[in-house]
Amino acid sequence: MADIHRTRYFTAVDNEMVVGEVLSTVYQALTEKGYNPISQIVGYVMSGDPTYITSHKNARSLIMKVERDELVEELMTFYVNHRFKGEE
């Protein structure tokens, strides 16, 4: 029988996805549901309104775990790294 007078400590398992993985999952979910993923993600980033993102594949919950400025940073970093690669 468990000792109910002892303090138990639980460590939370942090299953954070990196921002790129969140965007990829959200993009795929929006595409599967027939939405224009670029338009929907831009709408979400600009307004903060989570209804731009489908709940399919838990996409809405995932994207809401990431700050919008982090989304913009990830998108800009990806764009700059790929757009200007080799132009130094």
ZASEBA-787242 format. One line per 5 residues: their letters; for each residue z, x, y of C-alpha. Coordinates in Angstrom, 2 decimals, m for minus. Layout:
BEGIN
A) Z X Y; ...
# end
This chain:
BEGIN
MADIH) 0.00 0.00 0.00; m0.92 1.28 3.46; 1.80 2.43 5.82; 1.49 m0.01 8.72; 3.83 2.05 10.91
RTRYF) 1.52 5.05 11.15; m1.04 5.35 13.91; m4.56 5.59 12.65; m7.30 7.32 14.56; m10.91 6.37 14.18
TAVDN) m13.77 8.42 15.44; m16.68 6.49 16.81; m20.02 7.41 15.39; m22.42 7.88 18.27; m25.92 6.92 17.16
EMVVG) m27.53 7.43 20.55; m31.27 7.67 20.51; m32.96 9.99 22.92; m34.76 8.26 25.76; m38.19 9.06 24.33
EVLST) m37.32 7.38 21.05; m36.08 4.29 22.89; m39.30 4.08 24.88; m41.35 4.54 21.72; m39.48 1.78 19.89
VYQAL) m39.71 m0.58 22.87; m43.43 0.16 23.32; m44.09 m0.58 19.65; m42.06 m3.81 19.70; m43.86 m5.07 22.81
TEKGY) m47.24 m4.22 21.29; m46.38 m6.01 18.05; m45.47 m9.15 19.98; m48.77 m9.06 21.89; m47.45 m8.00 25.29
NPISQ) m48.90 m5.34 27.58; m46.19 m2.70 27.04; m46.94 m0.69 30.18; m46.74 m3.75 32.41; m43.55 m4.99 30.73
IVGYV) m41.76 m1.63 30.89; m42.75 m1.17 34.55; m41.45 m4.67 35.29; m38.15 m3.83 33.65; m37.78 m0.47 35.41
MSGDP) m38.62 m1.95 38.82; m36.49 m5.09 38.58; m33.79 m4.34 36.04; m34.50 m7.73 34.48; m34.09 m7.30 30.70
TYITS) m36.23 m10.37 29.97; m39.30 m8.18 30.52; m38.44 m6.60 27.17; m38.70 m8.49 23.89; m35.70 m8.76 21.62
HKNAR) m38.03 m7.99 18.68; m36.79 m4.90 16.79; m33.69 m4.91 19.01; m35.85 m3.46 21.83; m34.01 m5.23 24.64
SLIMK) m30.62 m4.00 23.50; m31.94 m0.47 23.06; m33.53 m0.18 26.48; m30.44 m1.58 28.18; m28.40 1.33 26.76
VERDE) m30.47 3.73 28.87; m30.10 3.95 32.63; m33.31 3.01 34.42; m33.37 6.29 36.33; m33.28 8.11 32.98
LVEEL) m36.32 6.12 31.88; m38.20 7.09 35.03; m37.16 10.73 34.60; m38.40 10.78 30.99; m41.70 9.16 31.93
MTFYV) m42.29 11.51 34.87; m41.37 14.58 32.85; m43.75 13.58 30.08; m46.54 12.84 32.54; m46.17 16.08 34.50
NHRFK) m45.85 18.20 31.36; m49.00 16.71 29.86; m51.05 16.16 33.01; m50.65 19.62 34.45; m50.34 21.60 31.23
GEE) m52.32 24.83 31.50; m53.06 24.43 35.22; m50.63 27.14 36.33
# end
